[in-house]
Amino acid sequence: MIEWVSLRPGTRPVPQPVATPLVWATAFGGALILVALHNMLLGTDRPGLALAALSALAALLGLCARFTAAPGTAVLCWLMLNGFAVPPAGTLTWAGDRDAFWLSCLCAAALVGTALARILDARAAYRRIAATATAPATDPEDGTADRTADGRT
């Protein structure tokens, strides 16, 4: 497997995403806690609210994850939703259209969160790089700005 390594020391213009197993562990634990809270506060007769909460969790986890983590995040959230937020609790079922819709909502939320994070990271990196490229370099000996061949700073 090829691993890309930065050759320059210092800060990276784009932050490194969190490792996929850590994202999946957080999705499992977070989904379990959200479904437990949902069942205690609202009961198992309103799975739409549980789907909304788990979609928000998937989108939040997508903000710090790679694109490859999105399907696993969606499946883990769906397992908690299907297994514990819908009667009979503790039994996994497949209800065709309903579960396909739930999986697609959860996967879309994770992908939207990841895409949003990549766009925001790219914009921030562009601003950092553009700011350093336009800033005049100063001479460390006399503190004056370096001049170009035509006399501009």
C-alpha positions in Angstrom: 0.0 0.0 0.0 1.2 3.5 -0.8 1.2 6.0 1.9 1.6 9.7 1.1 4.0 11.5 3.4 4.6 15.3 3.6 8.1 16.2 2.8 7.9 19.7 4.3 8.0 20.2 8.1 5.5 22.5 9.7 1.7 22.9 9.6 -0.2 21.3 6.8 -2.5 23.5 4.8 -5.3 20.9 5.0 -6.0 19.0 8.3 -5.7 15.2 8.2 -9.1 13.4 8.6 -9.7 11.2 11.7 -9.0 7.5 11.3 -12.0 5.5 10.0 -12.1 2.9 12.9 -12.3 5.8 15.4 -15.2 7.4 13.4 -17.0 4.0 13.4 -16.5 3.5 17.1 -17.8 6.9 17.8 -20.8 6.2 15.4 -21.6 3.0 17.3 -21.4 4.6 20.7 -23.1 7.8 19.8 -25.9 6.0 18.0 -26.4 3.7 20.9 -26.6 6.7 23.3 -29.0 8.6 21.0 -31.3 5.7 20.5 -31.4 5.0 24.3 -32.2 8.6 25.0 -34.9 8.6 22.3 -36.5 5.5 23.8 -36.4 6.9 27.3 -37.8 10.3 26.4 -40.2 9.5 23.5 -40.6 5.8 23.2 -40.3 3.5 20.2 -43.4 4.7 18.4 -41.7 7.7 16.7 -38.7 6.4 14.6 -38.7 9.6 12.4 -37.2 11.6 15.3 -34.6 8.9 15.9 -33.7 9.0 12.2 -33.3 12.8 12.3 -31.0 12.6 15.4 -28.9 9.8 13.8 -28.7 11.7 10.5 -27.4 14.7 12.5 -24.9 12.4 14.2 -23.7 11.0 10.8 -23.3 14.5 9.4 -21.3 15.6 12.4 -19.1 12.5 12.2 -18.7 13.2 8.5 -17.1 16.6 9.3 -14.0 14.9 10.6 -14.0 11.7 8.5 -12.9 10.4 5.1 -15.4 9.6 2.4 -14.6 5.9 2.8 -16.1 6.0 6.4 -19.5 7.2 5.3 -21.1 3.8 4.3 -19.9 2.2 7.5 -21.1 5.1 9.6 -24.5 4.9 7.9 -24.8 1.1 8.5 -23.8 1.4 12.2 -26.4 4.1 12.7 -29.0 2.1 10.8 -28.3 -1.0 12.9 -29.0 1.0 16.1 -32.1 2.5 14.6 -33.5 -0.7 13.3 -32.5 -2.8 16.2 -33.5 -0.6 19.1 -35.7 2.3 18.0 -38.4 0.3 16.2 -40.6 -2.4 17.8 -39.8 -5.2 18.4 -36.7 -3.9 20.2 -33.6 -6.0 19.9 -34.6 -7.7 16.6 -33.2 -6.7 13.2 -35.7 -6.6 10.4 -35.8 -5.5 6.8 -38.9 -3.6 5.8 -37.9 -3.0 2.2 -38.6 0.6 1.2 -38.5 2.0 4.8 -35.1 0.6 5.6 -33.7 1.4 2.2 -34.8 5.0 2.7 -33.3 5.1 6.2 -30.0 3.8 4.9 -29.9 6.3 2.1 -30.8 9.2 4.4 -28.0 8.2 6.8 -25.5 7.7 4.1 -26.4 11.0 2.4 -26.0 12.8 5.7 -22.5 11.3 6.3 -21.5 12.2 2.7 -22.9 15.7 3.0 -21.0 16.3 6.2 -17.7 14.9 4.7 -18.2 17.0 1.5 -18.9 20.1 3.5 -15.7 19.5 5.6 -13.6 19.1 2.5 -14.9 22.3 0.9 -14.3 24.3 4.1 -10.8 22.8 4.5 -10.0 23.6 0.9 -11.2 27.2 1.3 -9.2 27.7 4.5 -6.1 26.2 2.9 -6.4 28.4 -0.1 -6.7 31.5 2.2 -3.6 30.4 4.1 -1.6 29.8 1.0 -2.8 33.0 -0.7 -2.0 35.0 2.4 1.6 33.7 2.6 2.1 34.1 -1.2 1.0 37.8 -1.2 2.8 38.8 2.0 6.1 40.6 1.3 9.2 38.7 2.6 11.4 40.7 4.9 15.2 40.6 5.0 16.2 39.2 8.4 19.4 41.4 8.5 18.0 44.9 8.1 14.2 44.3 8.4 13.4 45.8 5.0 11.1 44.2 2.5 12.6 42.3 -0.4 12.2 44.1 -3.7 11.5 42.6 -7.1 13.5 43.4 -10.2 11.2 46.3 -11.1 11.5 47.9 -7.7 8.1 46.8 -6.2 7.8 45.2 -2.8 
